């Protein structure tokens, strides 16, 4: 059969390989009513200004035939905002001072939850997280990834900002003790979930949930990455009026703890809503702790009050119907 060039119409949704009497549109074969004409000739009232693929510019080809992208929770404005601050990640007295201080709470929380799964014979006092694979979502400059690696964990940090990844990689070079334990990836959690589902003992999304466009999608993707019996950790802001007052207005515009515009109250998530999202993904919430920041001492402490900041730990059911990749690999 003679090969014909592929044609397209001036409407984005029409593509067909022209043959006599037929034209392909939306996957259906439409019969040509004119016996002696080719489809684009007989249907000129519907298909005009045809261009062969060979005649298209590189930009037109890229637009027409680009690979579909995974659904993403990324808010481009948020990415740009933190990319502009990337050089300040390791200034412990600067823009991210509160994040550095938060390690005093979140690192022990993650450590204790994971170590509780080990037997006494498996426990290594110097490297308590040895053998655990941890994914750090929104890893930024590596403020949380590095201390987890120092405890023995193998850490993958993922961030949507290429500038943040470069800063994190540059800082990691200066610590040869953990260089081989940390890998930073410029990607999204949704893309990682497509190839690494069930590969991690723990997934951490600390101070991330309040910056994404779709919290539910991020939670679902994060849950997919956890192996059966594994853990997921969140620290974030509650969606309350006092969180808006203190976490946004006072923190940004009065005390200057973070730059104005850092937080959007509409993106905050209440603990009960986060627990429900996790429950729908076969996770059981184990604990919810309130967190309180003292602007005078610049230190965090645990609190019974979850109305502003809180931490949540949940565990994935071992009876999810999913294949446990760790068990499978050991056989």
N, C-alpha and C positions, 0 to 999 in steps of 0.2 A: 504494500500500500504506500502511496506517495505521502511523505510527511509534509504537513503544512505548518507555517509559522503560527505560534500562539498569539492570539489577539485578545485585546481587552477593550471594553467600551469606556465611555467617559464617566460611568457610574462605578464607584469603587467595588460594588458587590457583584459585578458581572465578569466572569472569566469563562472562556471556552476555547477549545481547539476546533477550528472551523473545518467542517466537512459538508458535503452537499446534503440538503434536506434536514440537517440537525444542528442544534446549538445547545451547548451545555450551560445551564444557569442554575446556581444553588444546588448542584448535584443532580438536577432533573434533566431529562432529555425532552426538549420541546420540538415538535414536528414542524418542519418548514412547509408552509402552505403553497409556496411557489416552487414548482418542480424544477425549473431550469436555472435557478439563481442560488448563489452561495448565501449562507445565513446573514452575513453582514450587509449584503446587497438587498435581500428581500425584506429585511427588518430595519431598514434605515430610519424608519420613523421612531424606532426604539433604541437603536444602537448607532451612534454617530461618532465621528472623530476617532476612528480606531487607530491604535498604535501597536506595532509589533514590539515584542520584548527587546528585540535587537535595537529598536529605535529609541527605547527609553533611556533617559539619563541615569547615571549612577544613583542620584538622589531619589529618583522615581522608583528604581528597582529596590532600593533599601526600604522605602516606605511600603511598597506593595508586598514584598516577599520577606519581611523581617520575621524572625522567629518569635512566636508568642511568648510573652513573659509571664512568670508566675505572679499570682495575685500578691500584692505587697501591702504592708501596713506602714511603709515609710512615708513620713511627712517631710517633703523636700525642704520646707521652710525650717523645720527643726534640724535637719541635717546641715543645712547651710549655717545655721546659728552656732552649732557646736563645732563645725569645721573652722569657723572664724576664731574660735577660742582654743584650737588644738594645741598651740604652742604653750599654753598655760597649764596643761594637765598635771605636770609634775612640780608646779609651784605650790607647795603645801600651805603657803600663807596667802594664796591668791584666790581666783575665781572658784576653784574646786576644793577649797579648804574643808568644807563640810563633808565632801565625799571621802577625803582622806581620813577624816575623823570617824566617819561611819564604819570604817573597817574594824573598829574596836568592837562593834556589835555584830556585823554581818559575817565576818570571817569565823569567829567562834560558833555562831549559829550553824553555819554550813559544816564546819569541822565536827561539831558534836553530833549533828544529825547523821552524818555519814559514818563516823567512827562507831556509832552504836550498832552498826550492822556487822562489825568485825568481831571475831572471837579474840580472846585474850592472847592466844598464840600468834594471831595475825597482826596484832597491834604493834606498831613501831613508834616509840615515843618521839623520836626526832623527825620522822616522816609519817605522821598519822594518816595522811590521805594518799599514801602510796598505793597504787593499783586502781585508783578511781579516775575515771574520765569525766571532766566537767566542761560544759559549754557555758561561756560567759557572753550573754546577749547584750549588745550595746556596750562593748568592752572599753570604748573610748581610748584613753591613753594607756590602759592596762593597770589602773589603780587597784582593781580587785583581782585581776588575773595573776599578777605577780605574787602576792602573798599566798594565794592558794597553791601556786606552784612550789613555793618555798616549803609548804607543808607536805609536799610529795605528790600532789595531784598532777595529772596530765591535763593541761588546759587548752581549749580552743576558744579564742576570743573572736567574736564576729561583730563587725560594725559597718554601717552603711556609708560612713564618711571615710574616704580614702586618706584624707589628711590625718585623721585620728589613727588609722592603722600605721601610717608611716612614723608617727610620733611614738607609738607603742613599740614598734619594731626597733627604732633607734635607741630607745631607753633600755630595751631588753638586752642589747648587745653588751651593755656595761655590767651585766650580771651573769658570768659564765656558768654559775651554779644551777641556773634554771633555764638557760637558753634552749636546751633540748626538751624541756618540759612544756613549753608554751609555743603555740602557733597562732598567728593573727591572720584573719581572713576578711578581705573586703567583700562583703556580701550581705544578704538579708536572711533572717531566720527562715523565711518561707522557702528560699532557694536551698538552704542547707537541709531543710526537712525533706526535700525531694530525693536526696541521695543518702542521708545519714539517719533515717528514722530508726529509733530503738538502739542507738549506738552509745548513749551517754548514761552514766550512773546518776548524774545530776545536771540540771539546767538551771542557771541563775539569770534572772532579769531584775537587776537592782537599779532603781531609779530610772526605769525605762518606760514602764507602762503608761505613765502620764505624758509621754512625748510622742506616742504613735497615733496614727490616723484611725486605726481600727483595733481596739484592745482585744476583742473576741478572736479575730484572726490570728493575732500574735500569740495569744494563749493557746489556741488550737495547734498551731505550728510547733510551739515550744513543747507541748505535751507529746507530740508525735516523736520528738527526738529522744525522749526518756525511755529507757528499757523498762520492762515490767518489774515492779518492785523498787524502781528508782525514785529519786526525789526531784522536786522542783521548788525553787525559792523565789519569792518576790519581796521587794521593798518598794513602797510607793506612797502616794498621798490619798487620803480618804476624800470622798466627795461630800464634804460638809461645809456649812457656812463658815465655821471657825477655821477650817483648812484654807478656805479662800481668803479670810481675813489675815491670818497669821502666815500661811504658807505662800501667799501671793503678794498681797498688799504690803504687809509689814516687812516680810523677808526681802522683797525686791525694792520697794520704794522708800522704806523707812530705815531699815538696818543695812540695806545694801549687801546682804549675804550672797545674793546672786544677781545677775544682770536683769533689768526690767524686761519683761516679755519672755522670761525663761519658762514660766508655767502658764498653762491654760486650764482654768478650773473645769471647763467642759470636758476635758480629757481625763479627769480624775476618776478613779474607780473605787467604789465602796467594797469593803471586805466581803460582805454577803454576796455581792455580784461576782466578785472574783472567785469565791468558793463555788458558786453555781457553775461558772464557766469550767472550772476544773472538774467538778462532779460530772458534767456532761462528757468529759474526756477520760472518764474512769479513774479519777484521782480522788483521794480522801484527804481532806484538810486535817493536819495533825496539830497545828498551833497557829495562833494569830497573836502577835505581841505588838503593843503600842511602842512607839519610839519618840523620845523627847530631846530636842536640841536646845542647849543652853548657850545663848549668844555671848554671854559674859565669859564663861570658861571655854567656850568653843568645843564642847564635848557632848557626845550623845549618851543617853542612858535608856534602859528599858522602862516601860511604863504600862500600867493597866489601861491607860486611856488611848484608844485607837482612833480618836476623832480627827487627828491631824496626820501623823505619819504612822505607818504600821509595817510589820514584816509578816510574811505568811510562808509556811512550809506545808507541802502536800506530798503524798506518796502515791505512786501509780499502782493500781491493782495488779497482782501477779496473774490474775485470771481474766485477761483481756482478750484472749483469743489470738494475741500477737505472738510471733516467734521471738523467743528470747535469744538474741544474736550472741550473747556472751556464752550461754550454755551450749549453743550450737557450735561455736567456734572451739570450745574446749574438748568436744568429743573427738 
